[in-house]
Amino acid sequence: MEGKITGFLIWCAFGNMFLGLAVYAWFSKKPVRFWANAEVFQVTDTKKYNHALSKLFCIFGIILIALGIPLLPGQNSAWVLLSVAGMMVEGIIAMAVYSLVIEKKYKIEK
């Protein structure tokens, strides 16, 4: 029983890190990076850009925590595949939303 809860709590800790990142992005004065080791492009409205990114991180964190629910029956359950596959799909969707919606909306065209 203890291992089941521990796995779920570790999964939730990662979801909470994204929620913390969402709070940081919401209150940040400078544009927040989405991609690691990449410079942020010139933004038309920093506050709106950060709020959009904050909403993306918040939704990502909440869904990530919800995807951890199948860990409660145990890590050897077949339902764990839902968590793993859901995490991959969620990551791809978040990247697509950032690239196709947020970046297009707030990037200054040169």
C-alpha positions in Angstrom: 0.0 0.0 0.0 2.8 2.4 0.9 4.6 2.0 -2.5 1.3 2.8 -4.3 0.9 6.1 -2.5 4.6 7.0 -2.8 4.5 6.6 -6.6 1.4 8.7 -6.9 2.9 11.4 -4.6 6.1 11.6 -6.7 4.0 11.9 -9.8 2.0 14.7 -8.1 5.2 16.5 -7.1 6.1 16.8 -10.8 2.6 18.2 -11.6 3.0 20.6 -8.7 6.3 21.8 -10.2 4.4 22.8 -13.3 1.8 24.6 -11.2 4.7 26.5 -9.4 6.1 27.4 -12.8 2.7 28.7 -13.8 2.6 31.0 -10.8 6.2 32.2 -11.5 5.2 32.9 -15.2 2.1 34.8 -14.1 4.0 37.3 -12.0 7.2 37.5 -14.1 8.1 40.9 -15.5 10.4 39.4 -18.3 9.2 36.9 -20.9 9.3 33.4 -19.6 11.1 30.7 -21.7 9.3 27.7 -22.9 12.1 25.8 -24.6 15.2 25.0 -22.6 18.4 26.7 -23.7 16.6 28.9 -26.2 16.4 32.6 -26.2 12.9 34.1 -25.9 11.8 35.9 -29.1 10.7 39.5 -29.0 7.3 39.6 -27.5 4.5 42.1 -28.4 3.0 42.2 -24.9 5.0 40.6 -22.2 2.2 40.4 -19.6 -0.3 38.7 -21.9 2.4 36.4 -23.2 3.4 35.3 -19.7 -0.3 34.9 -18.7 -0.9 32.7 -21.7 2.2 30.6 -20.9 1.1 30.4 -17.3 -2.3 29.1 -18.3 -0.6 26.5 -20.5 1.6 25.4 -17.6 -1.3 25.3 -15.2 -3.4 23.1 -17.4 -0.4 20.9 -18.1 0.2 20.4 -14.3 -3.4 19.6 -13.5 -3.7 17.1 -16.3 -0.4 15.6 -15.3 -1.7 15.1 -11.8 -4.9 13.5 -13.1 -2.9 11.2 -15.3 -1.2 9.9 -12.1 -4.4 8.4 -10.8 -3.9 5.1 -12.5 -0.8 4.7 -10.3 -3.0 4.2 -7.2 -3.8 0.6 -7.8 -0.1 -0.1 -8.1 2.8 0.3 -10.6 2.3 -3.3 -11.9 -1.3 -2.5 -13.1 -2.0 -2.3 -16.8 -3.6 1.1 -16.2 -0.1 2.6 -15.8 0.2 2.6 -19.6 -2.6 5.2 -19.6 -0.4 7.4 -17.5 2.7 7.0 -19.6 0.9 7.3 -23.0 -1.1 10.2 -21.7 2.0 12.0 -20.5 3.6 11.7 -24.0 0.4 12.9 -25.7 0.1 15.8 -23.3 3.7 16.9 -23.9 3.2 16.9 -27.6 -0.1 18.9 -27.4 1.6 21.4 -25.1 4.4 21.9 -27.6 1.9 22.3 -30.4 -0.2 24.8 -28.5 2.9 26.9 -27.7 4.3 26.8 -31.3 1.0 27.2 -33.2 -1.0 29.5 -30.9 1.1 31.4 -28.3 4.2 32.0 -30.3 2.3 33.1 -33.4 0.1 35.4 -31.4 2.9 37.2 -29.4 6.0 37.1 -31.6 7.1 40.3 -33.2 7.6 39.8 -36.9 10.8 41.2 -38.3 
